[in-house]
Amino acid sequence: MRFIISTLALLALFGCATNSGIVDLGGGNFVYEKEDAMAYNGNSTKVEMLKESAAFCAKKGKQLVVLSSAAKAYTPYSFAGAEIQFSCK
C-alpha cells in the first residue's frame, strides 16, 4: 500500500512540469518554454528544445534562427528548464 501511495505521489510531482509547445508570437517569431522534472541542468533541456525547433523549421523548408535563449538549473522550488525565442528563415 505504501508503494502505491509513493508511486502516485511521485507521478503527481512529475506531472507538474510544464511544456508550452511551440507558440506563434506573430511576425514569423516563435517561443518555446519547457521544464523538465528529471533534469538537473536546464542546458540539456535547451539542447533538446533546439533540436525540436530545428525540426519544426525544417518541416516548413526553412532553417532555425535563434533570437534569444535562457536556461535555468533545478532548485528546490522549481524544475530545471529553458526558453527559446526563434524564427524560421
N, CA, C and O atoms as a GROMACS GRO file, in nm:
protein
  356
    1MET      N    1   0.082  -0.119   0.000
    1MET     CA    2   0.000   0.000   0.000
    1MET      C    3   0.087   0.126   0.000
    1MET      O    4   0.058   0.222  -0.072
    2ARG      N    5   0.193   0.126   0.081
    2ARG     CA    6   0.283   0.241   0.083
    2ARG      C    7   0.347   0.263  -0.053
    2ARG      O    8   0.367   0.376  -0.096
    3PHE      N    9   0.379   0.153  -0.121
    3PHE     CA   10   0.440   0.163  -0.253
    3PHE      C   11   0.345   0.232  -0.350
    3PHE      O   12   0.388   0.316  -0.429
    4ILE      N   13   0.220   0.198  -0.346
    4ILE     CA   14   0.121   0.257  -0.436
    4ILE      C   15   0.106   0.406  -0.407
    4ILE      O   16   0.102   0.487  -0.500
    5ILE      N   17   0.098   0.443  -0.281
    5ILE     CA   18   0.085   0.584  -0.244
    5ILE      C   19   0.210   0.662  -0.285
    5ILE      O   20   0.199   0.773  -0.337
    6SER      N   21   0.327   0.604  -0.263
    6SER     CA   22   0.452   0.670  -0.303
    6SER      C   23   0.459   0.688  -0.453
    6SER      O   24   0.501   0.793  -0.502
    7THR      N   25   0.419   0.587  -0.526
    7THR     CA   26   0.421   0.594  -0.672
    7THR      C   27   0.325   0.701  -0.722
    7THR      O   28   0.360   0.778  -0.812
    8LEU      N   29   0.206   0.707  -0.668
    8LEU     CA   30   0.109   0.809  -0.709
    8LEU      C   31   0.159   0.950  -0.676
    8LEU      O   32   0.142   1.042  -0.756
    9ALA      N   33   0.220   0.967  -0.560
    9ALA     CA   34   0.275   1.097  -0.524
    9ALA      C   35   0.387   1.138  -0.619
    9ALA      O   36   0.396   1.255  -0.658
   10LEU      N   37   0.471   1.043  -0.656
   10LEU     CA   38   0.580   1.070  -0.748
   10LEU      C   39   0.527   1.107  -0.886
   10LEU      O   40   0.577   1.200  -0.949
   11LEU      N   41   0.426   1.036  -0.933
   11LEU     CA   42   0.366   1.068  -1.063
   11LEU      C   43   0.301   1.205  -1.062
   11LEU      O   44   0.308   1.278  -1.161
   12ALA      N   45   0.238   1.241  -0.953
   12ALA     CA   46   0.177   1.374  -0.942
   12ALA      C   47   0.284   1.482  -0.947
   12ALA      O   48   0.263   1.587  -1.009
   13LEU      N   49   0.396   1.458  -0.883
   13LEU     CA   50   0.506   1.554  -0.885
   13LEU      C   51   0.559   1.572  -1.026
   13LEU      O   52   0.582   1.685  -1.068
   14PHE      N   53   0.580   1.464  -1.098
   14PHE     CA   54   0.632   1.472  -1.234
   14PHE      C   55   0.532   1.536  -1.329
   14PHE      O   56   0.571   1.593  -1.430
   15GLY      N   57   0.406   1.527  -1.298
   15GLY     CA   58   0.303   1.588  -1.381
   15GLY      C   59   0.302   1.739  -1.372
   15GLY      O   60   0.233   1.805  -1.449
   16CYS      N   61   0.378   1.796  -1.279
   16CYS     CA   62   0.381   1.940  -1.260
   16CYS      C   63   0.475   2.011  -1.358
   16CYS      O   64   0.471   2.134  -1.368
   17ALA      N   65   0.557   1.938  -1.429
   17ALA     CA   66   0.646   2.001  -1.526
   17ALA      C   67   0.563   2.059  -1.639
   17ALA      O   68   0.460   2.004  -1.676
   18THR      N   69   0.610   2.171  -1.694
   18THR     CA   70   0.534   2.237  -1.799
   18THR      C   71   0.605   2.229  -1.932
   18THR      O   72   0.727   2.219  -1.939
   19ASN      N   73   0.527   2.233  -2.036
   19ASN     CA   74   0.578   2.235  -2.172
   19ASN      C   75   0.479   2.316  -2.254
   19ASN      O   76   0.368   2.271  -2.281
   20SER      N   77   0.518   2.436  -2.293
   20SER     CA   78   0.428   2.523  -2.367
   20SER      C   79   0.406   2.475  -2.508
   20SER      O   80   0.306   2.510  -2.572
   21GLY      N   81   0.499   2.394  -2.559
   21GLY     CA   82   0.497   2.364  -2.701
   21GLY      C   83   0.546   2.488  -2.775
   21GLY      O   84   0.581   2.588  -2.712
   22ILE      N   85   0.549   2.482  -2.904
   22ILE     CA   86   0.594   2.597  -2.983
   22ILE      C   87   0.476   2.690  -3.004
   22ILE      O   88   0.373   2.650  -3.059
   23VAL      N   89   0.492   2.814  -2.959
   23VAL     CA   90   0.383   2.912  -2.964
   23VAL      C   91   0.419   3.021  -3.064
   23VAL      O   92   0.528   3.078  -3.059
   24ASP      N   93   0.327   3.049  -3.156
   24ASP     CA   94   0.346   3.152  -3.257
   24ASP      C   95   0.325   3.290  -3.194
   24ASP      O   96   0.218   3.318  -3.141
   25LEU      N   97   0.428   3.374  -3.201
   25LEU     CA   98   0.419   3.510  -3.147
   25LEU      C   99   0.374   3.610  -3.253
   25LEU      O  100   0.351   3.728  -3.223
   26GLY      N  101   0.363   3.565  -3.377
   26GLY     CA  102   0.329   3.653  -3.488
   26GLY      C  103   0.455   3.708  -3.552
   26GLY      O  104   0.562   3.708  -3.491
   27GLY      N  105   0.441   3.754  -3.673
   27GLY     CA  106   0.555   3.811  -3.744
   27GLY      C  107   0.664   3.710  -3.774
   27GLY      O  108   0.779   3.749  -3.798
   28GLY      N  109   0.632   3.582  -3.774
   28GLY     CA  110   0.730   3.479  -3.802
   28GLY      C  111   0.817   3.442  -3.683
   28GLY      O  112   0.916   3.370  -3.699
   29ASN      N  113   0.782   3.490  -3.564
   29ASN     CA  114   0.857   3.458  -3.442
   29ASN      C  115   0.782   3.358  -3.356
   29ASN      O  116   0.659   3.357  -3.352
   30PHE      N  117   0.859   3.275  -3.288
   30PHE     CA  118   0.802   3.169  -3.204
   30PHE      C  119   0.873   3.167  -3.069
   30PHE      O  120   0.986   3.213  -3.056
   31VAL      N  121   0.805   3.114  -2.969
   31VAL     CA  122   0.865   3.093  -2.837
   31VAL      C  123   0.834   2.950  -2.794
   31VAL      O  124   0.729   2.895  -2.827
   32TYR      N  125   0.928   2.891  -2.722
   32TYR     CA  126   0.913   2.754  -2.674
   32TYR      C  127   0.970   2.750  -2.533
   32TYR      O  128   1.087   2.783  -2.512
   33GLU      N  129   0.889   2.710  -2.437
   33GLU     CA  130   0.931   2.702  -2.297
   33GLU      C  131   0.904   2.562  -2.246
   33GLU      O  132   0.801   2.502  -2.276
   34LYS      N  133   0.997   2.510  -2.167
   34LYS     CA  134   0.983   2.374  -2.118
   34LYS      C  135   1.054   2.358  -1.985
   34LYS      O  136   1.165   2.409  -1.967
   35GLU      N  137   0.991   2.289  -1.892
   35GLU     CA  138   1.054   2.249  -1.767
   35GLU      C  139   1.062   2.097  -1.766
   35GLU      O  140   0.973   2.029  -1.817
   36ASP      N  141   1.167   2.045  -1.706
   36ASP     CA  142   1.188   1.900  -1.704
   36ASP      C  143   1.213   1.855  -1.561
   36ASP      O  144   1.315   1.890  -1.501
   37ALA      N  145   1.120   1.778  -1.506
   37ALA     CA  146   1.131   1.730  -1.369
   37ALA      C  147   1.247   1.632  -1.351
   37ALA      O  148   1.293   1.610  -1.239
   38MET      N  149   1.294   1.574  -1.459
   38MET     CA  150   1.401   1.474  -1.450
   38MET      C  151   1.539   1.534  -1.475
   38MET      O  152   1.640   1.464  -1.461
   39ALA      N  153   1.546   1.662  -1.513
   39ALA     CA  154   1.676   1.724  -1.544
   39ALA      C  155   1.727   1.804  -1.426
   39ALA      O  156   1.648   1.857  -1.347
   40TYR      N  157   1.858   1.812  -1.414
   40TYR     CA  158   1.921   1.893  -1.311
   40TYR      C  159   1.971   2.023  -1.371
   40TYR      O  160   1.976   2.127  -1.304
   41ASN      N  161   2.008   2.016  -1.497
   41ASN     CA  162   2.067   2.129  -1.566
   41ASN      C  163   1.975   2.170  -1.680
   41ASN      O  164   1.937   2.086  -1.762
   42GLY      N  165   1.939   2.296  -1.688
   42GLY     CA  166   1.850   2.344  -1.793
   42GLY      C  167   1.912   2.343  -1.931
   42GLY      O  168   1.841   2.347  -2.031
   43ASN      N  169   2.046   2.339  -1.938
   43ASN     CA  170   2.111   2.338  -2.068
   43ASN      C  171   2.079   2.213  -2.148
   43ASN      O  172   2.065   2.220  -2.270
   44SER      N  173   2.066   2.100  -2.084
   44SER     CA  174   2.030   1.978  -2.156
   44SER      C  175   1.888   1.989  -2.211
   44SER      O  176   1.860   1.940  -2.320
   45THR      N  177   1.801   2.053  -2.136
   45THR     CA  178   1.665   2.076  -2.184
   45THR      C  179   1.667   2.171  -2.304
   45THR      O  180   1.594   2.151  -2.400
   46LYS      N  181   1.752   2.274  -2.297
   46LYS     CA  182   1.761   2.371  -2.406
   46LYS      C  183   1.810   2.305  -2.534
   46LYS      O  184   1.758   2.334  -2.642
   47VAL      N  185   1.908   2.218  -2.524
   47VAL     CA  186   1.960   2.148  -2.643
   47VAL      C  187   1.849   2.063  -2.706
   47VAL      O  188   1.834   2.062  -2.828
   48GLU      N  189   1.773   1.993  -2.624
   48GLU     CA  190   1.662   1.912  -2.673
   48GLU      C  191   1.559   2.001  -2.745
   48GLU      O  192   1.508   1.965  -2.851
   49MET      N  193   1.529   2.116  -2.686
   49MET     CA  194   1.433   2.208  -2.746
   49MET      C  195   1.484   2.266  -2.878
   49MET      O  196   1.406   2.285  -2.971
   50LEU      N  197   1.613   2.295  -2.885
   50LEU     CA  198   1.670   2.347  -3.009
   50LEU      C  199   1.658   2.245  -3.121
   50LEU      O  200   1.629   2.281  -3.236
   51LYS      N  201   1.679   2.118  -3.089
   51LYS     CA  202   1.663   2.011  -3.189
   51LYS      C  203   1.518   2.005  -3.238
   51LYS      O  204   1.492   1.992  -3.357
   52GLU      N  205   1.423   2.014  -3.143
   52GLU     CA  206   1.281   2.010  -3.180
   52GLU      C  207   1.243   2.132  -3.263
   52GLU      O  208   1.166   2.120  -3.358
   53SER      N  209   1.296   2.247  -3.228
   53SER     CA  210   1.267   2.370  -3.302
   53SER      C  211   1.326   2.365  -3.442
   53SER      O  212   1.263   2.411  -3.537
   54ALA      N  213   1.446   2.310  -3.456
   54ALA     CA  214   1.508   2.295  -3.587
   54ALA      C  215   1.425   2.202  -3.674
   54ALA      O  216   1.410   2.227  -3.794
   55ALA      N  217   1.371   2.095  -3.616
   55ALA     CA  218   1.286   2.003  -3.691
   55ALA      C  219   1.156   2.073  -3.732
   55ALA      O  220   1.104   2.051  -3.842
   56PHE      N  221   1.103   2.158  -3.644
   56PHE     CA  222   0.982   2.236  -3.674
   56PHE      C  223   1.006   2.325  -3.796
   56PHE      O  224   0.922   2.330  -3.886
   57CYS      N  225   1.119   2.394  -3.798
   57CYS     CA  226   1.152   2.481  -3.910
   57CYS      C  227   1.179   2.400  -4.037
   57CYS      O  228   1.140   2.441  -4.147
   58ALA      N  229   1.244   2.286  -4.023
   58ALA     CA  230   1.275   2.202  -4.138
   58ALA      C  231   1.148   2.154  -4.207
   58ALA      O  232   1.145   2.141  -4.329
   59LYS      N  233   1.043   2.128  -4.130
   59LYS     CA  234   0.914   2.087  -4.189
   59LYS      C  235   0.856   2.198  -4.275
   59LYS      O  236   0.779   2.171  -4.368
   60LYS      N  237   0.894   2.322  -4.246
   60LYS     CA  238   0.848   2.436  -4.325
   60LYS      C  239   0.945   2.467  -4.439
   60LYS      O  240   0.924   2.561  -4.516
   61GLY      N  241   1.052   2.385  -4.450
   61GLY     CA  242   1.153   2.407  -4.553
   61GLY      C  243   1.245   2.524  -4.521
   61GLY      O  244   1.302   2.584  -4.612
   62LYS      N  245   1.259   2.557  -4.393
   62LYS     CA  246   1.340   2.671  -4.351
   62LYS      C  247   1.440   2.628  -4.246
   62LYS      O  248   1.440   2.514  -4.200
   63GLN      N  249   1.527   2.722  -4.208
   63GLN     CA  250   1.628   2.695  -4.105
   63GLN      C  251   1.597   2.774  -3.979
   63GLN      O  252   1.540   2.882  -3.983
   64LEU      N  253   1.636   2.716  -3.867
   64LEU     CA  254   1.618   2.777  -3.736
   64LEU      C  255   1.711   2.896  -3.718
   64LEU      O  256   1.831   2.888  -3.747
   65VAL      N  257   1.656   3.008  -3.669
   65VAL     CA  258   1.735   3.125  -3.631
   65VAL      C  259   1.696   3.158  -3.488
   65VAL      O  260   1.583   3.198  -3.461
   66VAL      N  261   1.790   3.141  -3.394
   66VAL     CA  262   1.762   3.165  -3.253
   66VAL      C  263   1.774   3.314  -3.225
   66VAL      O  264   1.876   3.376  -3.254
   67LEU      N  265   1.667   3.372  -3.169
   67LEU     CA  266   1.666   3.514  -3.135
   67LEU      C  267   1.716   3.536  -2.992
   67LEU      O  268   1.789   3.631  -2.966
   68SER      N  269   1.676   3.447  -2.901
   68SER     CA  270   1.725   3.452  -2.763
   68SER      C  271   1.702   3.316  -2.699
   68SER      O  272   1.618   3.238  -2.743
   69SER      N  273   1.779   3.289  -2.595
   69SER     CA  274   1.762   3.164  -2.522
   69SER      C  275   1.808   3.183  -2.379
   69SER      O  276   1.894   3.265  -2.350
   70ALA      N  277   1.747   3.105  -2.290
   70ALA     CA  278   1.784   3.109  -2.148
   70ALA      C  279   1.759   2.970  -2.090
   70ALA      O  280   1.670   2.898  -2.132
   71ALA      N  281   1.841   2.935  -1.991
   71ALA     CA  282   1.826   2.807  -1.922
   71ALA      C  283   1.834   2.833  -1.773
   71ALA      O  284   1.906   2.922  -1.728
   72LYS      N  285   1.760   2.754  -1.696
   72LYS     CA  286   1.766   2.766  -1.550
   72LYS      C  287   1.788   2.628  -1.491
   72LYS      O  288   1.733   2.529  -1.539
   73ALA      N  289   1.868   2.624  -1.390
   73ALA     CA  290   1.901   2.498  -1.323
   73ALA      C  291   1.791   2.462  -1.223
   73ALA      O  292   1.709   2.546  -1.185
   74TYR      N  293   1.791   2.338  -1.182
   74TYR     CA  294   1.697   2.290  -1.080
   74TYR      C  295   1.725   2.362  -0.948
   74TYR      O  296   1.840   2.383  -0.911
   75THR      N  297   1.619   2.399  -0.880
   75THR     CA  298   1.628   2.449  -0.743
   75THR      C  299   1.525   2.372  -0.661
   75THR      O  300   1.438   2.308  -0.720
   76PRO      N  301   1.531   2.377  -0.531
   76PRO     CA  302   1.433   2.302  -0.451
   76PRO      C  303   1.288   2.344  -0.477
   76PRO      O  304   1.195   2.270  -0.445
   77TYR      N  305   1.268   2.462  -0.535
   77TYR     CA  306   1.131   2.509  -0.556
   77TYR      C  307   1.089   2.516  -0.701
   77TYR      O  308   0.976   2.556  -0.730
   78SER      N  309   1.177   2.479  -0.793
   78SER     CA  310   1.138   2.477  -0.935
   78SER      C  311   1.223   2.377  -1.012
   78SER      O  312   1.336   2.346  -0.973
   79PHE      N  313   1.167   2.328  -1.120
   79PHE     CA  314   1.236   2.232  -1.206
   79PHE      C  315   1.336   2.304  -1.295
   79PHE      O  316   1.327   2.425  -1.316
   80ALA      N  317   1.431   2.229  -1.348
   80ALA     CA  318   1.522   2.283  -1.449
   80ALA      C  319   1.440   2.307  -1.575
   80ALA      O  320   1.342   2.237  -1.602
   81GLY      N  321   1.480   2.406  -1.652
   81GLY     CA  322   1.404   2.435  -1.772
   81GLY      C  323   1.478   2.532  -1.863
   81GLY      O  324   1.590   2.573  -1.835
   82ALA      N  325   1.410   2.567  -1.971
   82ALA     CA  326   1.469   2.658  -2.068
   82ALA      C  327   1.359   2.726  -2.147
   82ALA      O  328   1.244   2.683  -2.149
   83GLU      N  329   1.398   2.836  -2.211
   83GLU     CA  330   1.309   2.909  -2.301
   83GLU      C  331   1.391   2.955  -2.420
   83GLU      O  332   1.503   3.003  -2.405
   84ILE      N  333   1.335   2.940  -2.538
   84ILE     CA  334   1.400   2.992  -2.657
   84ILE      C  335   1.298   3.071  -2.740
   84ILE      O  336   1.180   3.035  -2.747
   85GLN      N  337   1.344   3.177  -2.799
   85GLN     CA  338   1.266   3.252  -2.896
   85GLN      C  339   1.339   3.239  -3.028
   85GLN      O  340   1.461   3.255  -3.035
   86PHE      N  341   1.264   3.210  -3.133
   86PHE     CA  342   1.328   3.183  -3.261
   86PHE      C  343   1.237   3.220  -3.376
   86PHE      O  344   1.119   3.248  -3.359
   87SER      N  345   1.297   3.219  -3.495
   87SER     CA  346   1.220   3.234  -3.617
   87SER      C  347   1.271   3.129  -3.716
   87SER      O  348   1.377   3.070  -3.694
   88CYS      N  349   1.198   3.109  -3.820
   88CYS     CA  350   1.237   3.016  -3.926
   88CYS      C  351   1.262   3.098  -4.052
   88CYS      O  352   1.170   3.164  -4.102
   89LYS      N  353   1.382   3.095  -4.104
   89LYS     CA  354   1.418   3.174  -4.224
   89LYS      C  355   1.457   3.082  -4.338
   89LYS      O  356   1.490   3.129  -4.446
   0.00000   0.00000   0.00000
